[in-house]
Amino acid sequence: MDSSSGAGRAFIGSFTSAGGLGVTAAAVDPETGALTVLGATDAVPDPSYLALGRGRGPGGGVLYAVSETEPGAAAALDITGDVPGLLGEIRPVDGNGPTHLALAAGHVVTANYGSGSVTVLPIAEDGSLAPAAGVFVHEGSGPVTDRQEGPHAHEALPDPSGNWVLGVDLGTDSVWIYALDPATGALRLHQETALRPGTGPRHLAFHPSGGHAYVMNELESTVTVCRWDAAAGALEPLGETPVLPAEATADTAPASYPSEIVVAHDGRFLWAANRGHDSISVLTLDATGEKASLVTTVSCGGHWPRDLALDPTGRRLYAANERSGDVTWFTVDPQTGIPTRGGSVEAPAASCVIFA
């Protein structure tokens, strides 16, 4: 199958050091959601997270990838063909183990887990990456000494207004909020929002209204609901909701480490991927966006779901199951939010999936 068939496109990142293919392009069947592999490249080592440039201007139609290595790097890929091709140079991020990246104000920002820092790389006119313009290093630690001995930035992303960049740090139990200068790429710390010690915040997702954010906590299997004030650049924690039933978090239960959080396009549902429990949690959100309630969990269709993503229609959910080596797709019930498994495609050491 070629990319001219009318199908959408998906891209899968995977750990080359664990037998993954690197960056894989796949066609998406518009009727069933099934993925069919088109081609792959291992030009970027361990591309554990991907981001897509959208629209016109710098980065439009280009795929960006971290290289979760030590020292870490980031790269741009040309995705006009069925096999992604390296665009420009692979750029050092001046940090270790980058786990996430996103586009913000004409730049790519990376969260560097190993060094507890956030890096800004300008996007050149052709969509390739320029050398790092700046690095902001977090400080602090948490009470879980084997995981929080120092800062571990796990995600960096812009807020819906585009005026702020948020850095979610598992090691410091906090979310760092920066202003990004679009002209120079400089990050200025605006404030650090503390979350409950020992929760280990990993990723964050915004409500479609832009007024609330939901922080996925890796170390305690909870989501922290926050109010977000874009005018002031202020994040206010309101409370926590479990993403697993009580029996799954008992002392005798196997350990589970939530990875990703996704909010429905209409703001009615929230889904979380749980590694160890190997499930997808389904939560409802009330009309205000301030109350989340756990409804149920369903199997992720594999083992160790590192990532979870909605397709552009919002009708299907995809889980990248790292240890079973597959990407599984689900159809979401529009009334209940509960996903039903549709199928899967082989993807060794899968780490993330995104859609064009």
ABEGO torsion letter per residue (X at the ends): XBAAAGBBBBBBBBBAAAGBAEBBBBBBBAAAGBBBBAEBBAABBGBABBBBBBEBEBGBGBBBBBBBBOBBBBBBBBAABABBBBBEBBBBAGBBGBABBBBBGGBBBBBBAAAGBBBBBBBBAAGBBBBBABBBBBBEBBABAAAAABBBBABBBBBAAGABBBBBBAAAGBBBBBBBBAAAGBBBBABBBBBBBGAGBABBBBBAAGABBBBBBAAAGBBBBBBBBAAAGBBBBAEBBBABBAAAABAABBBBBBABBBBBAAGABBBBBBBGAGBBBBBBBBAAGABBBBABBBBAGBBGBABBBBBAAGABBBBBBAAAGBBBBBBBBAAAGBBBBAEBBBBBGBABBBBX
